[in-house]
Structure formats: structure tokens, C-alpha cells
């Protein structure tokens, strides 16, 4: 299906090699993820996304964030995987890997 000019939310129905398909009001096929330089993600099927059509393709602008088991303070950053691994950069300079300070 050709993308139209409607940005919107969708759910990932397929994910491989940095490309995703989403279902939503406007389905997108073979869309690219927009991520910071030096990062790569393989988005799991079922995640909620925000999609932005661009020409004949679309960009996934991000994943709708889920609540964390451990709340973050404003300014803190967490990287995590679906398997439970995590790295947290704390405001006080501490770095936590899987909950343990390093």
C-alpha cells in the first residue's frame, strides 16, 4: 500500500534487519527506524510505534514507552532489552548494569 500523508500510531507486525511493518489506521511496510547515531534496535513484534510517512516510505519515530519497574529521575537514562538486561546512567554519576553499580 502506498503511504499517504497521515502520521499516526501503529503496532509492529514484522521486524527484521532494522525494518518494520506496522498495522494501524495507515499500515506501513518496510519502514525504517529513526535512532541516534551508534545505536541499533530490533523492535519486537507487538510494540506500539509512532510512524511518519516520508515520500514512498515511512520512518518509525519511536516506540511508545512502557512504565519502568524502577522509576527514573528526570535526566536519567536507561538502555534495556526485552530479555531484562539494562544499563542506567544516574544523575549522581553512578552507572548501574542489571541493577548493580559498576
Backbone as ProteinMPNN parsed JSONL, in Angstrom:
{"seq_chain_A": "XXXXXXXXXXXXXXXXXXXXXXXXXXXXXXXXXXXXXXXXXXXXXXXXXXXXXXXXXXXXXXXXXXXXXXXXXXXXXXXXXXXXXXXXXXXXXXXXXXXXXX", "coords_chain_A": {"N_chain_A": [[0.848, -1.185, 0.0], [0.567, 2.197, -0.775], [1.999, 4.798, 1.084], [0.25, 7.448, 2.738], [-0.207, 10.935, 3.606], [-0.641, 10.817, 6.321], [0.442, 10.827, 9.542], [0.835, 8.633, 12.325], [-0.147, 6.302, 14.965], [0.861, 2.895, 15.291], [1.055, -0.71, 15.365], [3.74, -2.95, 15.635], [4.066, -5.438, 13.241], [5.859, -6.986, 11.926], [9.372, -7.468, 11.977], [12.631, -7.02, 10.959], [16.092, -6.88, 10.267], [16.402, -4.1, 10.854], [14.169, -2.939, 9.732], [10.626, -2.429, 9.705], [7.19, -3.551, 9.699], [4.006, -2.133, 10.145], [0.762, -2.179, 11.661], [-2.105, -0.217, 11.654], [-4.174, 2.73, 11.604], [-3.212, 3.619, 9.192], [-1.456, 1.357, 7.436], [2.035, 0.482, 7.346], [4.773, -0.594, 5.37], [7.933, -2.106, 5.344], [9.256, -0.056, 6.713], [11.643, 2.287, 8.074], [13.633, 2.51, 11.072], [14.14, 5.314, 13.155], [16.908, 6.231, 14.777], [19.347, 7.263, 17.268], [22.742, 8.085, 16.264], [25.078, 5.434, 16.245], [23.579, 3.585, 17.555], [21.538, 0.676, 17.412], [18.519, -1.04, 16.797], [16.307, -3.792, 17.252], [13.184, -4.063, 16.883], [10.683, -5.581, 18.812], [7.94, -7.609, 17.673], [4.636, -6.457, 18.125], [5.082, -4.174, 19.627], [4.11, -0.774, 20.234], [4.139, 1.95, 17.996], [5.132, 5.194, 16.655], [4.507, 6.502, 13.591], [5.808, 8.155, 10.697], [5.037, 9.22, 7.563], [7.183, 9.489, 4.736], [7.773, 10.524, 1.661], [7.759, 7.758, -0.449], [8.024, 5.955, 1.547], [8.317, 5.248, 5.079], [9.105, 6.516, 8.34], [9.847, 5.176, 11.473], [9.272, 6.897, 14.25], [9.597, 6.382, 16.888], [9.115, 4.269, 19.765], [6.291, 3.642, 21.786], [6.686, 4.415, 25.07], [6.893, 2.18, 27.84], [5.809, 1.708, 31.274], [8.377, 1.739, 33.807], [9.943, -0.778, 35.861], [11.619, 0.139, 37.863], [11.506, 3.391, 38.771], [12.724, 6.209, 36.878], [14.618, 9.148, 37.541], [14.135, 12.572, 36.583], [16.187, 13.37, 33.885], [17.768, 11.09, 33.941], [18.963, 8.113, 32.248], [18.051, 5.111, 30.616], [19.032, 2.104, 29.098], [17.672, -0.776, 27.702], [16.849, -4.275, 27.259], [14.57, -6.652, 25.755], [14.937, -8.997, 27.067], [15.573, -8.374, 29.654], [18.034, -7.273, 30.413], [19.829, -4.348, 31.477], [21.092, -0.968, 31.431], [21.724, 1.763, 33.422], [22.119, 5.207, 33.587], [22.75, 7.264, 36.122], [21.777, 10.329, 37.769], [23.548, 11.075, 39.777], [25.993, 10.276, 38.899], [26.476, 7.585, 39.073], [26.63, 4.337, 37.537], [24.538, 1.809, 36.629], [24.445, -1.575, 35.986], [22.343, -4.013, 35.062], [21.094, -3.499, 37.5], [23.158, -3.407, 39.322], [25.752, -1.484, 40.763], [28.513, -0.171, 38.975]], "CA_chain_A": [[0.0, 0.0, 0.0], [1.334, 3.441, -0.797], [1.779, 5.615, 2.275], [-0.29, 8.78, 2.492], [0.423, 11.954, 4.445], [-1.118, 10.72, 7.698], [1.279, 10.253, 10.585], [-0.016, 8.04, 13.348], [0.302, 5.173, 15.762], [0.679, 1.566, 14.727], [1.64, -1.813, 16.127], [4.689, -3.692, 14.817], [3.596, -6.767, 12.847], [7.016, -7.673, 11.371], [10.605, -6.745, 12.264], [13.838, -7.735, 10.526], [17.181, -6.091, 9.672], [16.196, -2.667, 11.027], [12.945, -2.523, 9.032], [9.415, -2.94, 10.346], [5.855, -3.35, 9.152], [3.076, -1.81, 11.228], [-0.675, -2.122, 11.429], [-2.735, 0.925, 12.311], [-5.115, 3.386, 10.694], [-2.495, 3.537, 7.92], [-0.377, 0.373, 7.579], [3.304, 0.794, 6.702], [5.563, -1.772, 5.027], [9.361, -1.882, 5.129], [9.608, 1.25, 7.272], [12.918, 2.365, 8.761], [13.663, 3.044, 12.428], [14.942, 6.509, 13.347], [17.621, 6.041, 16.047], [20.571, 8.056, 17.357], [23.96, 7.506, 15.705], [25.777, 4.486, 17.107], [22.633, 2.65, 18.165], [20.744, -0.158, 16.512], [17.45, -1.71, 17.528], [15.462, -4.784, 16.588], [11.933, -3.844, 17.61], [9.858, -6.783, 18.875], [6.565, -7.585, 17.178], [3.662, -6.119, 19.155], [5.353, -2.855, 20.213], [3.379, 0.36, 19.669], [5.057, 2.895, 17.376], [4.599, 6.385, 16.005], [5.017, 6.46, 12.231], [5.746, 9.381, 9.924], [5.275, 8.969, 6.142], [8.159, 10.335, 4.062], [7.82, 10.062, 0.282], [7.144, 6.448, -0.646], [8.366, 5.089, 2.668], [7.938, 5.829, 6.366], [10.067, 6.41, 9.428], [9.322, 4.946, 12.821], [9.839, 7.969, 15.064], [9.877, 5.856, 18.212], [8.242, 3.285, 20.396], [5.563, 4.189, 22.925], [7.373, 3.957, 26.269], [6.138, 1.457, 28.868], [6.268, 2.039, 32.635], [9.557, 1.011, 34.267], [9.862, -1.422, 37.178], [12.307, 1.082, 38.733], [11.327, 4.719, 38.17], [13.883, 7.058, 36.609], [14.506, 10.556, 37.889], [14.306, 13.449, 35.424], [17.579, 13.489, 33.472], [18.438, 9.792, 33.912], [18.811, 7.372, 31.001], [18.12, 3.653, 30.713], [19.004, 1.243, 27.925], [17.205, -2.086, 28.173], [16.47, -5.251, 26.243], [13.35, -7.388, 26.105], [15.334, -10.1, 27.939], [15.738, -7.912, 31.027], [19.309, -6.598, 30.649], [19.673, -2.899, 31.49], [22.152, -0.06, 31.862], [21.112, 3.014, 33.862], [23.017, 6.306, 33.906], [22.09, 8.009, 37.185], [22.138, 11.743, 37.909], [24.654, 11.248, 40.722], [27.208, 9.763, 38.279], [26.541, 6.128, 39.159], [26.2, 3.539, 36.399], [24.007, 0.531, 37.067], [24.266, -2.598, 34.955], [21.431, -5.022, 35.631], [20.783, -3.124, 38.878], [24.364, -3.366, 40.168], [26.636, -0.348, 40.498], [29.861, -0.503, 38.492]], "C_chain_A": [[0.886, 1.238, 0.0], [0.98, 4.264, 0.43], [1.138, 6.939, 1.885], [0.321, 9.743, 3.497], [0.004, 11.884, 5.905], [-0.096, 10.059, 8.612], [0.35, 9.63, 11.605], [0.608, 6.849, 14.033], [0.019, 3.868, 15.046], [1.331, 0.54, 15.625], [2.529, -2.615, 15.182], [4.139, -5.095, 14.54], [4.726, -7.619, 12.27], [8.246, -6.822, 11.643], [11.794, -7.59, 11.846], [14.822, -6.745, 9.91], [16.938, -4.585, 9.74], [15.0, -2.109, 10.289], [11.748, -3.141, 9.735], [8.197, -2.741, 9.453], [4.964, -3.035, 10.339], [1.648, -1.862, 10.73], [-1.214, -0.95, 12.224], [-3.752, 1.504, 11.359], [-4.538, 3.411, 9.288], [-1.384, 2.509, 8.114], [0.875, 0.819, 6.821], [4.097, -0.485, 6.515], [7.001, -1.343, 4.779], [9.813, -0.502, 5.608], [10.937, 1.169, 8.023], [12.73, 2.923, 10.169], [14.542, 4.287, 12.436], [15.583, 6.4, 14.731], [18.848, 6.943, 16.077], [21.76, 7.315, 16.742], [24.603, 6.569, 16.727], [24.868, 3.496, 17.792], [21.938, 1.858, 17.072], [19.692, -0.848, 17.369], [16.779, -2.735, 16.629], [14.159, -4.775, 17.378], [11.107, -5.133, 17.632], [8.466, -6.561, 18.284], [5.642, -7.292, 18.356], [3.885, -4.77, 19.806], [4.525, -1.786, 19.499], [4.363, 1.421, 19.2], [4.338, 4.171, 16.972], [5.287, 6.499, 14.658], [4.819, 7.798, 11.529], [6.031, 9.05, 8.458], [6.267, 9.982, 5.571], [8.3, 9.798, 2.638], [7.074, 8.75, 0.126], [7.477, 5.461, 0.458], [7.866, 5.741, 3.951], [9.084, 5.651, 7.347], [9.315, 6.101, 10.708], [10.03, 5.948, 13.718], [10.16, 7.509, 16.476], [8.828, 4.861, 18.651], [7.555, 3.964, 21.575], [6.149, 3.564, 24.19], [6.427, 3.296, 27.242], [6.634, 1.9, 30.246], [7.471, 1.169, 33.032], [9.291, 0.367, 35.616], [10.516, -0.518, 38.231], [12.19, 2.458, 38.1], [12.649, 5.444, 37.956], [13.586, 8.464, 37.096], [14.686, 11.373, 36.607], [15.791, 13.6, 35.125], [18.331, 12.177, 33.426], [18.094, 9.049, 32.619], [18.917, 5.885, 31.28], [18.129, 3.049, 29.313], [18.569, -0.119, 28.421], [16.846, -2.98, 26.998], [15.201, -5.967, 26.691], [13.665, -8.575, 27.004], [15.601, -9.692, 29.373], [17.066, -7.252, 31.334], [19.087, -5.086, 30.618], [20.955, -2.201, 31.915], [21.456, 1.25, 32.208], [22.219, 4.01, 34.179], [22.284, 7.217, 34.872], [22.591, 9.453, 37.23], [23.336, 11.964, 38.825], [25.972, 10.688, 40.18], [27.345, 8.256, 38.34], [26.068, 5.528, 37.836], [25.755, 2.195, 36.946], [23.876, -0.392, 35.868], [23.509, -3.74, 35.596], [21.206, -4.792, 37.12], [21.983, -3.027, 39.794], [25.257, -2.209, 39.766], [28.0, -0.842, 40.028], [30.753, 0.717, 38.575]], "O_chain_A": [[1.873, 1.286, 0.734], [-0.192, 4.41, 0.775], [1.443, 7.494, 0.829], [1.285, 9.388, 4.176], [0.275, 12.818, 6.66], [0.196, 8.871, 8.472], [-0.8, 10.049, 11.739], [1.729, 6.441, 13.729], [-0.945, 3.755, 14.289], [2.076, 0.888, 16.541], [2.126, -2.926, 14.061], [3.796, -5.838, 15.46], [4.578, -8.834, 12.135], [8.184, -5.596, 11.555], [11.96, -8.721, 12.303], [14.434, -5.878, 9.127], [17.236, -3.869, 8.784], [14.839, -0.89, 10.23], [11.837, -4.236, 10.291], [8.18, -1.879, 8.574], [5.138, -3.601, 11.418], [1.36, -1.626, 9.557], [-0.802, -0.73, 13.363], [-4.154, 0.842, 10.402], [-5.264, 3.248, 8.308], [-0.454, 2.756, 8.882], [0.777, 1.46, 5.775], [4.1, -1.357, 7.384], [7.26, -0.352, 4.096], [10.654, 0.137, 4.977], [11.306, 0.115, 8.541], [11.808, 3.694, 10.433], [15.586, 4.306, 11.785], [14.887, 6.468, 15.744], [19.342, 7.347, 15.024], [21.788, 6.085, 16.702], [24.664, 6.875, 17.917], [25.342, 2.644, 18.544], [21.779, 2.331, 15.946], [19.945, -1.195, 18.522], [16.698, -2.566, 15.413], [14.056, -5.415, 18.425], [10.855, -5.718, 16.578], [7.896, -5.474, 18.384], [5.84, -7.815, 19.453], [2.987, -4.254, 20.472], [4.273, -1.889, 18.299], [5.309, 1.756, 19.913], [3.109, 4.231, 16.946], [6.513, 6.584, 14.588], [3.816, 8.483, 11.727], [7.145, 8.643, 8.129], [6.203, 11.173, 5.877], [8.883, 8.733, 2.432], [5.912, 8.633, 0.514], [7.239, 4.262, 0.317], [7.076, 6.684, 3.905], [9.918, 4.757, 7.204], [8.274, 6.694, 10.989], [11.24, 5.863, 13.923], [10.914, 8.173, 17.188], [7.808, 4.651, 17.995], [8.167, 4.766, 22.28], [6.115, 2.346, 24.365], [5.308, 3.763, 27.458], [7.749, 2.408, 30.373], [7.562, 0.007, 32.636], [8.516, 0.885, 36.42], [10.027, -0.419, 39.356], [12.713, 2.681, 37.008], [13.578, 5.311, 38.753], [12.44, 8.914, 37.067], [15.32, 10.912, 35.658], [16.572, 13.924, 36.02], [19.45, 12.143, 32.914], [17.075, 9.318, 31.983], [19.753, 5.444, 32.069], [17.336, 3.434, 28.454], [19.047, -0.578, 29.459], [16.577, -2.508, 25.894], [14.81, -5.896, 27.856], [12.762, -9.114, 27.643], [15.832, -10.547, 30.227], [17.227, -6.708, 32.427], [18.27, -4.589, 29.843], [21.781, -2.749, 32.645], [20.697, 1.79, 31.404], [23.14, 3.71, 34.938], [21.309, 7.87, 34.498], [23.697, 9.75, 36.779], [24.065, 12.943, 38.661], [26.961, 10.626, 40.91], [28.248, 7.698, 37.716], [25.245, 6.1, 37.122], [26.51, 1.521, 37.646], [23.27, -0.033, 34.858], [23.977, -4.355, 36.553], [21.135, -5.737, 37.905], [21.843, -2.604, 40.942], [25.493, -1.976, 38.58], [28.569, -1.782, 40.582], [31.928, 0.648, 38.216]]}, "name": "protein", "num_of_chains": 1, "seq": "XXXXXXXXXXXXXXXXXXXXXXXXXXXXXXXXXXXXXXXXXXXXXXXXXXXXXXXXXXXXXXXXXXXXXXXXXXXXXXXXXXXXXXXXXXXXXXXXXXXXXX"}
